[in-house]
């Protein structure tokens, strides 16, 4: 028994020693913090200050607020003036300051960002200050989306995590062919476009629209960009048959508006409470909404009357004229030449108006007519070698679009 007891004690001691040894050898390894490299500098090597330009700030005042040692602001400005104009810094733009990590915490580098892509590095680490303009690397990612509209175009794009600015670009491309207010839930669409990313990760918006289609009133309308003149670099949009989407007239004078009253010879006037002709089309929109001239031309008349309020009339050629009524503000002058889509005034409710809108009137050969019922002149279509080159260019794009919508 005594021998057995001694053996048990010895075994327990060995096990305990092994456990103790294991505890001593165990090491806790902390995960390394990721190194942050920004603007070409390792942030771990500096004390970092990040802020935005405030009202009243200047390059000089920002430097004076830092520890710049025995350097003088005037000398720094003189040394970098050929590379960086200190007067170009603007309110609310970001800047970054890198200071030394020693006790002096002295200013080493000043970085100014005028936009998301560009930045200036003012390097003060040597006796002579130097300034360099830098551009962040940009990459592009191709994106294809489509299906059926479940809400407005802007909301649909938002649900696809696409910037709503693309909606404005698309509206402009199709503005001669589609009234986007009349798109319905269930209408099909397809879009192919490229998105920009700064440093490969920071989203910077849509670069270009490669191809698109929308179902409108039961018909599929395509849009493909094409450079007819490769030397000019000017891009126009055409449908799948090479017909230009840019007509002589825009569909509407206001984007994303709704029609509240149509051209008719017998309408009950909402203000005068009497039956009379309404020789125009009313588009309701919030006060201040831009009103665009639907075609290029010359401003024939501007003015104010008790019925029309503030108005502008534009003569487009010997056949067509248009007029825009009830403006809150007129932005053009008589005799001024205007281009299609140019803002000529702002929506209001001046004159005889029950709410903010623009009454759009249309003349053909000096007779007022219903613009919505006219077969308006279109632009030129592609022919010959241009059409052959266009057809070859769009062939793979159209296949992609058709596969999106199962057309």
C-alpha positions in Angstrom: 0.0 0.0 0.0 2.8 2.4 1.0 4.5 1.8 -2.4 1.3 2.3 -4.3 0.6 5.6 -2.5 4.1 6.8 -3.4 3.6 6.0 -7.0 0.3 7.9 -7.2 1.9 10.9 -5.6 4.7 10.8 -8.1 2.3 10.6 -11.1 0.2 13.6 -9.8 3.4 15.6 -9.4 4.5 14.8 -13.0 1.1 15.8 -14.4 1.0 19.0 -12.4 4.5 19.9 -13.6 3.5 19.3 -17.2 0.4 21.5 -16.9 2.6 24.3 -15.3 5.1 24.0 -18.1 2.3 24.2 -20.6 1.0 27.4 -19.0 4.4 29.0 -19.0 4.9 28.2 -22.7 1.5 29.6 -23.8 1.9 33.0 -25.6 -1.0 35.5 -26.3 -0.4 36.9 -29.8 -2.4 40.1 -30.5 -3.5 40.6 -34.1 -1.6 43.3 -35.9 -3.4 46.5 -36.7 -3.7 47.0 -40.5 -1.3 49.6 -41.8 -3.2 52.6 -43.3 -1.5 54.0 -46.4 -3.1 57.2 -47.7 -1.8 59.8 -50.2 1.4 57.7 -50.4 2.1 58.1 -46.6 2.1 55.5 -43.8 -0.2 57.0 -41.2 1.5 55.1 -38.5 4.6 57.3 -38.9 2.8 60.5 -38.2 0.3 62.3 -35.9 -2.7 62.9 -38.2 -5.0 65.9 -38.3 -8.0 65.9 -40.7 -10.4 68.7 -41.2 -12.2 70.8 -43.8 -11.6 74.4 -44.9 -13.7 76.8 -42.8 -15.0 80.2 -43.8 -12.2 82.7 -43.2 -9.5 80.1 -43.5 -6.5 80.7 -45.8 -3.5 78.6 -46.6 -1.4 81.0 -44.5 -3.7 80.9 -41.4 -3.8 77.1 -41.5 0.0 76.8 -41.5 0.3 79.5 -38.8 -1.9 77.4 -36.5 0.5 74.5 -36.8 4.1 74.1 -35.5 6.1 75.0 -38.6 9.4 75.5 -36.7 11.6 78.3 -38.0 10.0 78.3 -41.4 8.0 81.4 -42.5 4.6 81.2 -44.4 5.7 83.8 -46.9 8.8 81.7 -47.9 6.8 78.5 -48.2 4.2 80.2 -50.5 7.1 81.6 -52.7 8.7 78.2 -52.9 5.6 76.4 -54.1 3.8 79.1 -56.1 4.7 77.5 -59.5 3.1 74.2 -58.5 0.3 75.2 -56.2 -1.7 78.5 -56.1 -2.6 78.9 -52.4 -5.5 81.1 -53.4 -7.4 78.2 -54.9 -8.3 76.5 -51.6 -12.0 76.6 -51.2 -14.5 76.5 -48.4 -15.6 73.0 -47.2 -12.9 71.1 -49.0 -10.9 68.5 -46.9 -7.3 68.8 -45.9 -4.9 66.5 -44.0 -2.0 67.5 -41.9 0.9 65.1 -41.0 3.0 66.0 -38.0 6.1 64.3 -36.6 5.6 61.8 -33.8 8.3 63.3 -31.6 7.7 65.8 -28.8 7.9 68.7 -31.2 5.0 67.3 -33.3 6.2 69.6 -36.1 4.3 70.0 -39.4 5.7 67.7 -42.0 3.1 67.5 -44.8 0.0 69.5 -45.8 -2.5 67.7 -48.2 -5.4 69.6 -49.9 -8.2 67.8 -51.8 -10.1 70.1 -54.3 -12.1 67.1 -55.4 -12.5 63.3 -54.8 -9.9 62.5 -57.4 -7.2 65.1 -57.1 -5.0 66.2 -54.2 -2.0 68.4 -53.6 0.9 67.4 -51.4 2.8 70.3 -49.8 6.0 68.7 -48.4 7.8 70.7 -45.7 10.2 68.0 -44.6 13.2 69.5 -46.3 14.5 73.0 -46.0 12.8 74.0 -49.2 9.1 73.3 -49.5 7.8 71.4 -52.5 4.3 71.0 -53.9 3.1 68.1 -56.1 -0.3 67.6 -57.8 -1.4 64.0 -57.5 -4.3 62.0 -59.1 -5.7 58.9 -57.4 -5.9 55.8 -59.5 -9.3 55.2 -61.1 -10.7 51.8 -62.1 -14.0 51.0 -63.9 -16.5 48.3 -63.3 -19.1 47.3 -65.9 -22.6 46.9 -64.6 -25.7 45.4 -66.2 -29.1 45.8 -64.6 -32.7 45.4 -65.8 -36.0 43.8 -65.4 -39.3 45.5 -64.8 -40.0 48.8 -63.2 -41.5 48.5 -59.7 -41.6 52.2 -59.0 -40.1 55.4 -60.5 -36.9 55.3 -62.5 -35.0 57.1 -59.6 -36.3 54.7 -57.0 -35.6 51.7 -59.2 -32.0 52.7 -59.7 -31.7 53.5 -55.9 -32.9 49.9 -55.2 -30.1 48.7 -57.4 -27.5 50.8 -55.5 -26.9 53.1 -58.5 -26.6 56.8 -58.1 -29.8 58.7 -58.9 -27.7 61.0 -61.1 -27.9 58.3 -63.8 -31.7 58.8 -63.9 -31.1 62.4 -65.1 -28.6 61.2 -67.7 -31.0 58.6 -69.0 -33.9 61.1 -69.0 -31.8 63.5 -71.2 -30.9 60.7 -73.6 -34.5 59.6 -74.1 -36.1 63.1 -73.6 -37.1 63.2 -77.3 -38.7 59.8 -77.3 -40.1 59.1 -73.8 -42.2 61.0 -71.3 -40.8 59.3 -68.1 -43.9 60.3 -66.1 -45.9 57.9 -68.3 -43.7 54.9 -67.7 -45.7 52.3 -65.8 -44.9 49.7 -63.2 -44.2 46.5 -65.1 -42.6 48.2 -68.1 -39.3 46.5 -68.9 -35.9 48.2 -69.0 -32.2 47.3 -69.4 -29.1 49.3 -68.8 -25.4 48.7 -69.4 -23.0 51.3 -67.9 -19.6 51.7 -66.2 -19.0 52.9 -62.7 -15.9 54.7 -61.4 -14.0 53.6 -58.3 -11.2 55.6 -56.8 -8.3 53.5 -55.4 -10.3 50.5 -56.5 -12.8 50.8 -53.6 -14.4 54.3 -53.3 -17.4 54.7 -55.5 -17.2 57.9 -57.7 -20.4 57.7 -59.8 -21.2 56.5 -63.3 -18.6 57.0 -66.1 -20.7 56.4 -69.2 -23.9 54.7 -70.5 -23.0 51.9 -73.0 -26.5 50.9 -74.0 -30.1 51.1 -72.7 -33.7 50.2 -73.6 -37.1 51.1 -72.1 -40.5 49.7 -72.9 -42.8 52.7 -73.6 -46.4 52.4 -74.5 -45.9 48.8 -75.5 -42.8 49.6 -77.7 -39.2 48.9 -77.0 -37.0 52.0 -77.5 -33.2 51.4 -77.6 -30.4 53.9 -77.1 -26.8 53.3 -78.2 -24.0 56.0 -78.1 -22.1 56.5 -81.4 -19.4 58.9 -82.7 -20.4 59.8 -86.2 -17.4 62.1 -86.5 -14.6 60.3 -84.7 -12.3 63.4 -84.9 -14.8 65.6 -82.9 -15.4 63.0 -80.2 -19.1 64.1 -80.1 -21.4 61.3 -79.0 -25.1 61.1 -80.1 -27.6 58.4 -79.3 -29.4 56.3 -81.8 -32.0 53.5 -81.7 -31.3 49.9 -83.0 -32.1 51.0 -86.6 -29.6 53.9 -86.6 -32.3 56.5 -86.2 -31.3 59.5 -84.0 -33.1 59.8 -80.7 -32.5 63.6 -80.8 -35.6 65.0 -82.4 -36.3 68.6 -83.4 -38.5 69.0 -80.3 -38.3 67.7 -76.8 -41.3 65.7 -75.5 -41.9 68.1 -72.6 -40.6 71.4 -71.2 -40.3 70.0 -67.7 -38.6 66.8 -66.5 -40.7 64.4 -64.4 -43.9 66.5 -64.5 -47.5 65.5 -64.9 -50.2 66.8 -67.2 -53.1 68.5 -65.4 -54.9 69.9 -68.4 -54.8 69.2 -72.1 -55.4 71.2 -75.3 -59.2 71.5 -75.8 -61.7 73.9 -77.3 -64.0 73.6 -74.3 -62.6 73.5 -70.7 -64.0 74.8 -67.4 -61.5 77.4 -66.3 -60.4 76.7 -62.6 -60.0 80.4 -61.8 -62.6 82.2 -64.0 -65.2 79.4 -63.5 -66.4 79.6 -67.0 -66.2 77.3 -70.1 -63.6 78.4 -72.7 -60.9 77.1 -75.0 -57.6 76.0 -73.5 -55.1 76.1 -76.3 -52.1 74.6 -74.5 -50.9 71.7 -72.3 -50.5 72.3 -68.5 -47.6 70.5 -66.7 -47.7 70.7 -62.9 -44.5 71.0 -61.0 -43.2 72.7 -57.8 -42.5 76.4 -57.8 -38.9 77.0 -59.0 -38.7 73.9 -61.2 -36.6 74.7 -64.4 -38.5 75.2 -67.6 -36.6 74.2 -70.8 -37.2 75.4 -74.3 -38.2 72.3 -76.3 -36.3 73.4 -79.4 -33.5 75.8 -80.4 -34.5 79.3 -81.6 -34.7 83.0 -80.8 -36.7 84.5 -77.9 -39.5 86.4 -79.7 -41.2 87.9 -76.7 -41.0 88.0 -72.9 -43.4 89.8 -70.6 -46.4 89.7 -68.3 -50.1 89.8 -68.8 -52.9 89.4 -66.3 -53.9 86.0 -67.8 -50.6 84.5 -68.8 -48.5 85.8 -65.9 -44.7 85.9 -66.7 -44.2 84.2 -70.1 -41.6 83.6 -72.8 -42.3 82.9 -76.5 -39.6 81.3 -78.7 -39.6 81.3 -82.5 -37.9 78.1 -83.8 -38.1 78.6 -87.6 -40.6 79.8 -90.2 -43.0 77.1 -89.2 -42.9 76.5 -85.4 -43.1 78.7 -82.3 -43.7 77.8 -78.6 -44.8 79.7 -75.5 -44.3 79.1 -71.8 -46.7 80.7 -69.3 -47.1 81.4 -65.5 -43.4 81.6 -64.7 -42.2 82.7 -61.3 -39.0 84.0 -63.0 -38.0 84.7 -66.6 -34.3 83.9 -67.3 -33.9 85.0 -70.9 -34.3 88.3 -72.9 -36.0 89.2 -76.1 -33.8 88.6 -79.1 -31.6 86.0 -77.2 -30.7 82.8 -79.1 -31.5 79.7 -77.0 -30.6 76.1 -77.5 -32.8 73.0 -77.1 -33.1 72.0 -73.4 -31.8 75.4 -72.1 -33.5 76.7 -69.0 -35.5 79.8 -69.9 -37.5 80.3 -66.7 -38.8 78.8 -63.5 -42.2 77.3 -62.7 -44.6 79.6 -60.9 -48.3 80.5 -60.6 -48.4 84.1 -61.9 -51.4 85.3 -63.9 -54.6 83.2 -63.8 -53.3 80.0 -62.2 -54.7 77.8 -59.5 -51.3 76.3 -58.6 -47.7 76.1 -59.8 -47.4 74.8 -63.4 -46.4 75.8 -66.9 -48.8 76.1 -69.7 -47.1 75.0 -72.9 -48.4 76.5 -76.1 -47.5 75.5 -79.6 -47.9 77.2 -83.0 -47.6 75.7 -86.5 -47.8 78.1 -89.4 -49.1 80.8 -86.9 -52.0 78.6 -85.8 -52.2 77.2 -82.2 -52.2 73.4 -82.2 -52.0 70.5 -79.8 -48.3 69.6 -79.5 -49.2 66.1 -78.2 -51.0 65.2 -81.4 -48.4 66.5 -83.9 -46.0 64.3 -85.8 -43.0 66.5 -85.1 -39.8 66.6 -87.3 -37.0 64.2 -86.3 -33.3 64.5 -86.6 -31.0 62.8 -89.2 -30.5 59.0 -89.3 -27.3 57.1 -90.0 -26.7 56.0 -93.6 -24.0 54.3 -95.7 -20.7 53.5 -94.0 -21.7 55.2 -90.8 -24.7 52.9 -90.4 -22.6 49.8 -91.2 -20.0 50.8 -88.6 -22.8 51.5 -86.1 -24.6 48.2 -86.7 -21.4 46.2 -86.1 -20.6 48.2 -83.0 -24.1 47.7 -81.3 -24.6 44.0 -82.3 -23.0 42.5 -79.1 -24.6 45.3 -76.9 -28.1 44.6 -78.3 -27.7 40.9 -77.6 -26.8 41.7 -74.0 -29.8 44.0 -73.6 -32.2 41.5 -75.2 -31.0 38.8 -72.8 -31.8 41.1 -69.8 -35.3 41.7 -70.8 -35.9 38.3 -72.6 -37.0 40.3 -75.6 
